[in-house]
Amino acid sequence: AQTVTQSQPEMSVQEAETVTLSCTYDTSESNYYLFWYKQPPSRQMILVIRQEAYKQQNATENRFSVNFQKAAKSFSLKISDSQLGDTAMYFCAFGDGAGSYQLTFGKGTKLSVIP
Amino acid sequence: DVKVTQSSRYLVKRTGEKVFLECVQDMDHENMFWYRQDPGLGLRLIYFSYDVKMKEKGDIPEGYSVSREKKERFSLILESASTNQTSMYLCASMQLGGSEAFFGQGTRLTVV
């Protein structure tokens, strides 16, 4: 079974600054996906960024980027130029690439962007 | 855009009542999921379905059942609601062969 650990229950960052959210996971699979999902106060969970394990290049989506360290089983999210709208719960998730399609989530990090 | 719609945002039920939480998706996705979200525990999978009339237990199925009579609709059933089922419930769908899950807006259920 896979496990996903987010060691930072809460974080805060000043507007326009950069923040990094940590995530580690444990798996014996070689083919899998990793995700960061965002859940703002409105509750709609939306995908921020996705990384395929077989790709060495770190995924990037505008101000969001990841640092994927496969050997260390680490998958951190960096948010650059933080904006007030980034205030949300952030969940790291592991997806089994073998076809079960289940996602295993971490417990989440509550990020507050301070004006 | 993919749309996953849950029938209620807020629901208050009494202990012992039978509760139905409905979820509909409009993108013809094969896979559908019910998660429970509690503070400090993240999201935990209750049940999922990969086809009509097919269902699989997730990590915390006790006290719940599901129904999938049509591809677009996946219902979560609490046969006899209890106070420890007070929680946020999230429905999600995923395309066969896909990797991204699309979520509904969540239902905040309170059992009194």
Chai-1 contact restraints between the chains, C-beta under 6 A:
chainA,res_idxA,chainB,res_idxB,connection_type,confidence,min_distance_angstrom,max_distance_angstrom,comment,restraint_id
A,Y33,B,S99,contact,1.0,0.0,6.0,A-B,restraint_1
A,R43,B,Q105,contact,1.0,0.0,6.0,A-B,restraint_2
A,R43,B,G106,contact,1.0,0.0,6.0,A-B,restraint_3
A,Q44,B,Q105,contact,1.0,0.0,6.0,A-B,restraint_4
A,M45,B,F103,contact,1.0,0.0,6.0,A-B,restraint_5
A,L47,B,E100,contact,1.0,0.0,6.0,A-B,restraint_6
A,G95,B,S99,contact,1.0,0.0,6.0,A-B,restraint_7
A,Y101,B,N31,contact,1.0,0.0,6.0,A-B,restraint_8
A,Y101,B,M94,contact,1.0,0.0,6.0,A-B,restraint_9
A,L103,B,A101,contact,1.0,0.0,6.0,A-B,restraint_10
A,F105,B,G42,contact,1.0,0.0,6.0,A-B,restraint_11
A,F105,B,L43,contact,1.0,0.0,6.0,A-B,restraint_12
A,G106,B,G42,contact,1.0,0.0,6.0,A-B,restraint_13
A,K107,B,G42,contact,1.0,0.0,6.0,A-B,restraint_14
A,G108,B,G42,contact,1.0,0.0,6.0,A-B,restraint_15
